[in-house]
């Protein structure tokens, strides 16, 4: 990888995207352990703030928090997997690792982003979805660079 700048920078960017996914998950965890409520960028659901929901239906707020903590854990796990695939697989020229590192976030995003387009609640799109847009752009740039680097690697490696 030392002489393959595209592969090296692709791996670094993919790892950065993984680190951002971890940071997003940790941020969600910190938010829910320090303040009960909804996700960042969501002030109320159906006109009900999290404080009002805690008074009228604490079980519902507990359930929402439970889901958010689980999503945070999945985001952290996804980030760790992407970093490991980049460092131990893509860096060494393994195309299967590149494919897996791209497919894992793609599956996650194809399920989580579209639901926001049909959401029946108000949210601040910049705060709520902005970080994932940065992760996607970083991952895409890394994927393209790494792909180019993998092609160079394959041409230099005898079969």
N, C-alpha and C positions, 0 to 999 in steps of 0.2 A: 504493500500500500504506500510505502514511502515515496515512490516515484510517480504515483498516480494521484495528482492533485484533486481531480474530480471525485474520485472515490473517497479520499480523505475528508474533503469538505462536505461531501454528501453524508458520510457517517457522522461527522460532527453536528450537522444540522438535524439529522434524524434523532440523534441523542439529545439535542437541545429541545426538540419537540417532545420527546419523552420526559425530559426534566420539567418542561412546562405543564405536562399532564399531571405529573406528581405534585407540582406546586399548586395546581388548581385543586386537586384532591385535598391537599393539606390545608389550603385556604378554606375549603368547605368545612372540613373537620373543625378548624379553629373557630369558624363562625358559629357552628352549632354547639360547640362546647363553651363559648363565651357569651352567646346571646341566642335565646330561643327565637325561632322565627322561620321565615321563608328564605328561599335562595337570594343571593345578592341580585339586586335590581328588581325584586318583587316586594312591594310595600304592603299590598293587600290582595286578598283573594275574595272576589265577590263583595268587595267593600268591607271585608272583615280583616283587621290587622291581626298579626300573630298574638299580640297581647289580648285582644278581644277573644280570639279563639281559645287561648289558654284559660280564660275565665269561663267561657260557655261550653267548650268541648275539649278539655285537656287531652283526652284519648286521641282525638283527631290530630292535634298538634304533635303529639308523641309519635303517631304513625308517620306523619309527614317528615319529622326529624329522622326517624328510623330509615325511611327511604333515602333521604339525603346523605346520611352517614354511609349507607351501602353504596350509593353512587360514588361518593368520595373514595371509598375503598377500591371500587372498580377502576376509577381514574388513576389511582396510585399504582395498582397492579398493572394496568395497561402501560403506563409510563415505564415501569420497571422492565416489562417484557420488551418494549420497543428499544430501550437502551441496551439490554442484553443482546438482542438480535443484531443490533447495529455493531456493537463492540466485538462480539464473539463470532458473528456470522458474516455480516456484510463486509466488514473490514478485511476478512480473510477470503473474500471473493465468492461467497456462497449465495447464489441467486435465490435459493429457497428461503434464506433468511431475509433477503430484501422483500420478497413476495409476502412473507408472513408479517414483517414489520409494517408493511403498507396495508395489508388486508385487515389486521386487527383494529386499527383506528377507523378504517373505512366502514367496517361492520358497525362499530359503535356509533359513528357519526350518522350513518344512514338511518339509524333508529332514533337517535336523539335530536338531530337538527330539524327534520321535517315536522315533528310534533309541535315545535315552536311556531310554525307557520299557521297552524290551526288552533293554537292555544286560545282558550276562552277566558283569559285573564290578562291583565295589563302588566307589562314589565318593561324595564329600561333595557332596550336591546344592546346598547353599547356596553353597559355594565354586565348584563346577563350573558350575552353571546360574544362580546368582544374578545375575551381571552381565547375562546376556542377558534375564532377566526385566525388569530395569530399562530396558534398551534398548527392549524391546517396549512397555512401558507408556509410556515417553516418546514413542516413535514413534506409538503409538495416540492419545495425547492431542494431539500435534501434527497428526496426520492429521485428527482430528475438528475441531479449531479451524480448520485451513487449509481444510477442506472448507466449513465455514460461511462463512469469509471469501471463498472462491472464489464461493460462491453470491451473496453481496452484490456482489462485483466484477462478476459476470455481469449482475446486474440494473441496475447503473449504467453498464455499457459498452454503447453503441449497437451494434446488429448491422450 
